[in-house]
């Protein structure tokens, strides 16, 4: 089976129903446009929306994981586990500034752990929990896991640096004048290496586009297995 990771584009329209992207529209108009954009996109890629699992990207006090299940298209877990023998399931996440992260075992039976790297959840040891759940489910060692880290903003302004409690993240903070910024890629790399992930198995997608640099534009990040 082949693992596919891909994104919608700006031409597919806004993939969010957040009011900040539609200041002039009503809630009803926003939801209609959002629903229409999603329907058109999945029609375009010829995939049934009834088989799309939407990743929960909200901040979580406790990071949890669950297997992809078509009976639950909007699970509460922040990590979705996708088996390679589930080619009829697509896991998606809405993102405009944070990286889509997919960790996959290199063992005979592949499982991918899919999440979105928001600062709140990453600071709350999302990467550690992601690795732990793959170890538990597959007996794979950390150095037998590959990591895809999607495009993201170069640096994030941290309004309150004291809230960054993850020691590996503190090392990626940089002060410029009166502002503090987080180098997200460096923070992720620091933590993965500490978790004994093989550096050769860490892939940073540095694709530049209007969504992740400059004015954020919400896209849909997607992951699914297909036949070779």
RODO-2510 file (C-alpha; in nm, 4 decimals, decimal comma):
residues 228
     n   res          X          Y          Z
     1     x     0,0000     0,0000     0,0000
     2     x     0,1117     0,3557    -0,0690
     3     x     0,0792     0,6403     0,1810
     4     x    -0,0460     0,9631     0,0206
     5     x    -0,0223     1,3082     0,1826
     6     x    -0,1622     1,6040    -0,0060
     7     x    -0,3321     1,9418     0,0344
     8     x    -0,6122     2,1424    -0,1141
     9     x    -0,5024     2,4686    -0,2789
    10     x    -0,6180     2,8283    -0,2627
    11     x    -0,8182     2,7661    -0,5802
    12     x    -1,0302     2,5142    -0,3861
    13     x    -1,1473     2,7883    -0,1515
    14     x    -1,1299     2,8480     0,2217
    15     x    -1,1386     2,5279     0,4261
    16     x    -1,2566     2,6799     0,7517
    17     x    -1,5791     2,8110     0,9008
    18     x    -1,3967     3,0517     1,1321
    19     x    -1,5672     3,3912     1,1330
    20     x    -1,2342     3,5753     1,1047
    21     x    -1,2041     3,4677     0,7411
    22     x    -1,5514     3,5969     0,6501
    23     x    -1,6025     3,9280     0,8355
    24     x    -1,8894     4,0350     0,6083
    25     x    -2,0883     3,7092     0,6069
    26     x    -2,3502     3,5705     0,8436
    27     x    -2,3005     3,2410     1,0270
    28     x    -2,5442     3,0692     0,7906
    29     x    -2,3627     3,2026     0,4825
    30     x    -2,0258     3,0963     0,6246
    31     x    -2,1413     2,7409     0,6963
    32     x    -2,2949     2,7082     0,3503
    33     x    -1,9775     2,8277     0,1781
    34     x    -1,7604     2,6052     0,3957
    35     x    -1,9775     2,3008     0,3255
    36     x    -1,9793     2,3762    -0,0482
    37     x    -1,5998     2,4151    -0,0657
    38     x    -1,5471     2,0822     0,1073
    39     x    -1,7995     1,9016    -0,1131
    40     x    -1,6427     2,0388    -0,4301
    41     x    -1,2951     1,9414    -0,3176
    42     x    -1,3829     1,5813    -0,2409
    43     x    -1,5746     1,5560    -0,5667
    44     x    -1,2638     1,6896    -0,7418
    45     x    -1,0395     1,4188    -0,5941
    46     x    -1,3145     1,1597    -0,6451
    47     x    -1,3374     1,0559    -0,2818
    48     x    -1,6635     1,0151    -0,0847
    49     x    -1,6935     1,2700     0,1968
    50     x    -1,8757     1,0038     0,3993
    51     x    -1,5360     0,8303     0,4320
    52     x    -1,3494     1,1375     0,5581
    53     x    -1,2446     1,1523     0,9243
    54     x    -1,1908     1,5056     1,0534
    55     x    -0,9009     1,5418     1,2941
    56     x    -0,9676     1,7237     1,6210
    57     x    -0,7182     2,0125     1,6310
    58     x    -0,8395     2,1789     1,9502
    59     x    -0,6043     2,2218     2,2499
    60     x    -0,6160     1,9213     2,4828
    61     x    -0,5194     1,8866     2,8475
    62     x    -0,4674     1,5164     2,7826
    63     x    -0,3491     1,3926     2,4427
    64     x    -0,5455     1,0864     2,3278
    65     x    -0,5413     0,8605     2,0221
    66     x    -0,7926     0,6374     1,8440
    67     x    -0,8066     0,4208     1,5334
    68     x    -0,9786     0,5594     1,2253
    69     x    -1,3392     0,4420     1,2316
    70     x    -1,6072     0,5381     0,9797
    71     x    -1,8676     0,5216     1,2556
    72     x    -1,6994     0,8249     1,4148
    73     x    -1,6115     1,0886     1,1529
    74     x    -1,5414     1,3592     1,4124
    75     x    -1,3515     1,1875     1,6959
    76     x    -1,2389     1,3793     2,0049
    77     x    -0,8849     1,2382     1,9915
    78     x    -0,5947     1,4547     1,8731
    79     x    -0,4161     1,1581     1,7136
    80     x    -0,5788     0,9321     1,4535
    81     x    -0,4262     0,5929     1,3802
    82     x    -0,4667     0,4722     1,0220
    83     x    -0,3852     0,1155     0,9188
    84     x    -0,2414     0,0564     0,5723
    85     x    -0,5183    -0,1958     0,4990
    86     x    -0,7817     0,0798     0,5262
    87     x    -0,7652     0,2316     0,1738
    88     x    -1,1222     0,3581     0,1904
    89     x    -1,0537     0,6043     0,4753
    90     x    -0,9116     0,9548     0,4440
    91     x    -0,7995     1,1566     0,7473
    92     x    -0,8092     1,5345     0,7070
    93     x    -0,7165     1,8410     0,9104
    94     x    -0,7823     2,2092     0,8537
    95     x    -0,4664     2,4162     0,8838
    96     x    -0,3254     2,7518     0,7812
    97     x    -0,0124     2,7943     0,9961
    98     x     0,0596     2,4695     1,1808
    99     x     0,2233     2,1537     1,0383
   100     x     0,0311     1,8402     0,9475
   101     x     0,2301     1,5560     1,1068
   102     x     0,2242     1,1934     0,9944
   103     x     0,4368     0,9314     1,1714
   104     x     0,4547     0,5877     1,0079
   105     x     0,6103     0,2632     1,1238
   106     x     0,8642     0,1034     0,8906
   107     x     0,7791    -0,2441     1,0216
   108     x     0,6048    -0,5071     0,8064
   109     x     0,2558    -0,3994     0,9114
   110     x     0,2421    -0,0237     0,8689
   111     x     0,0339     0,2100     1,0808
   112     x     0,0338     0,5884     1,0495
   113     x    -0,0342     0,8236     1,3393
   114     x    -0,1794     1,1513     1,2145
   115     x    -0,2043     1,4798     1,4017
   116     x    -0,1761     1,8575     1,3681
   117     x     0,1154     2,0296     1,5384
   118     x    -0,0477     2,3206     1,7165
   119     x     0,1813     2,4973     1,9618
   120     x    -0,0465     2,4206     2,2588
   121     x    -0,0590     2,0475     2,1923
   122     x     0,3066     2,0150     2,0932
   123     x     0,4079     2,1950     2,4119
   124     x     0,1880     1,9390     2,5909
   125     x     0,4127     1,6568     2,4607
   126     x     0,2035     1,5608     2,1580
   127     x     0,5071     1,4110     1,9815
   128     x     0,5969     1,1925     2,2797
   129     x     0,2404     1,0620     2,3037
   130     x     0,2304     0,9983     1,9294
   131     x     0,5468     0,7877     1,9468
   132     x     0,4277     0,6054     2,2573
   133     x     0,0995     0,5009     2,0995
   134     x     0,2776     0,3638     1,7897
   135     x     0,5139     0,1656     2,0140
   136     x     0,2189     0,0243     2,2072
   137     x     0,0197    -0,0711     1,8974
   138     x     0,3015    -0,2095     1,6815
   139     x     0,6047    -0,2809     1,9059
   140     x     0,8081    -0,0617     1,6717
   141     x     1,1092     0,1184     1,8160
   142     x     1,1286     0,4997     1,7812
   143     x     1,4067     0,4623     1,5215
   144     x     1,1669     0,2477     1,3137
   145     x     0,9239     0,5361     1,2681
   146     x     0,9360     0,7891     0,9859
   147     x     0,8092     1,1428     1,0355
   148     x     0,6526     1,3764     0,7824
   149     x     0,6321     1,7359     0,9093
   150     x     0,4176     1,9495     0,6819
   151     x     0,4642     2,3136     0,5794
   152     x     0,4272     2,5694     0,8531
   153     x     0,4999     2,9289     0,9392
   154     x     0,8729     3,0003     0,9798
   155     x     0,8487     3,1562     1,3259
   156     x     0,5667     3,2060     1,5722
   157     x     0,5408     3,5028     1,8026
   158     x     0,4909     3,3789     2,1591
   159     x     0,2975     3,6387     2,3567
   160     x     0,3653     3,4739     2,6931
   161     x     0,6929     3,2710     2,6829
   162     x     0,6369     3,1436     3,0366
   163     x     0,3640     2,9185     2,8951
   164     x     0,6260     2,7236     2,6976
   165     x     0,7059     2,4535     2,9518
   166     x     0,8516     2,1816     2,7272
   167     x     1,2289     2,2004     2,7835
   168     x     1,3103     2,1141     2,4209
   169     x     1,0856     2,3948     2,3074
   170     x     1,2464     2,6495     2,5336
   171     x     1,5721     2,5948     2,3430
   172     x     1,3974     2,7014     2,0214
   173     x     1,2830     3,0391     2,1567
   174     x     1,4530     3,3527     2,0271
   175     x     1,4092     3,7074     2,1495
   176     x     1,4024     3,9879     1,8935
   177     x     1,3602     4,3267     2,0558
   178     x     1,0601     4,3113     2,2854
   179     x     0,9145     4,0033     2,1144
   180     x     0,9810     3,6316     2,1562
   181     x     0,9579     3,3890     1,8646
   182     x     0,9476     3,0100     1,8434
   183     x     1,1347     2,8286     1,5660
   184     x     0,8808     2,5484     1,5292
   185     x     1,0869     2,3221     1,3034
   186     x     1,3866     2,3392     1,5379
   187     x     1,1644     2,2651     1,8380
   188     x     1,0162     1,9592     1,6650
   189     x     1,3599     1,8355     1,5562
   190     x     1,5002     1,8756     1,9090
   191     x     1,2210     1,6700     2,0604
   192     x     1,2217     1,3939     1,7979
   193     x     1,5967     1,3419     1,8304
   194     x     1,5566     1,3259     2,2079
   195     x     1,2919     1,0549     2,1522
   196     x     1,5603     0,8524     1,9636
   197     x     1,3988     0,9004     1,6222
   198     x     1,6459     0,8475     1,3373
   199     x     1,7276     1,1951     1,1923
   200     x     1,7318     1,0331     0,8467
   201     x     1,3655     0,9421     0,8978
   202     x     1,2528     1,2990     0,9679
   203     x     1,1230     1,4805     0,6588
   204     x     1,0370     1,8505     0,6743
   205     x     0,8156     1,9648     0,3875
   206     x     0,9356     2,3211     0,3313
   207     x     0,6953     2,3889     0,0466
   208     x     0,6270     2,7610     0,0283
   209     x     0,2759     2,8794    -0,0469
   210     x     0,0376     3,1590     0,0478
   211     x    -0,1218     2,9486     0,3173
   212     x     0,1815     2,9146     0,5394
   213     x     0,3803     3,2289     0,4631
   214     x     0,2398     3,5782     0,4890
   215     x    -0,1397     3,5970     0,5053
   216     x    -0,2688     3,2578     0,6303
   217     x    -0,5182     3,0797     0,4053
   218     x    -0,6822     2,7687     0,5545
   219     x    -0,6273     2,4547     0,3501
   220     x    -0,7244     2,0928     0,3979
   221     x    -0,4391     1,8513     0,4685
   222     x    -0,5198     1,4915     0,3746
   223     x    -0,3742     1,1472     0,4346
   224     x    -0,4831     0,8078     0,3017
   225     x    -0,3509     0,4719     0,1839
   226     x    -0,4064     0,3567    -0,1723
   227     x    -0,3068     0,0547    -0,3786
   228     x     0,0410     0,0793    -0,5290
***
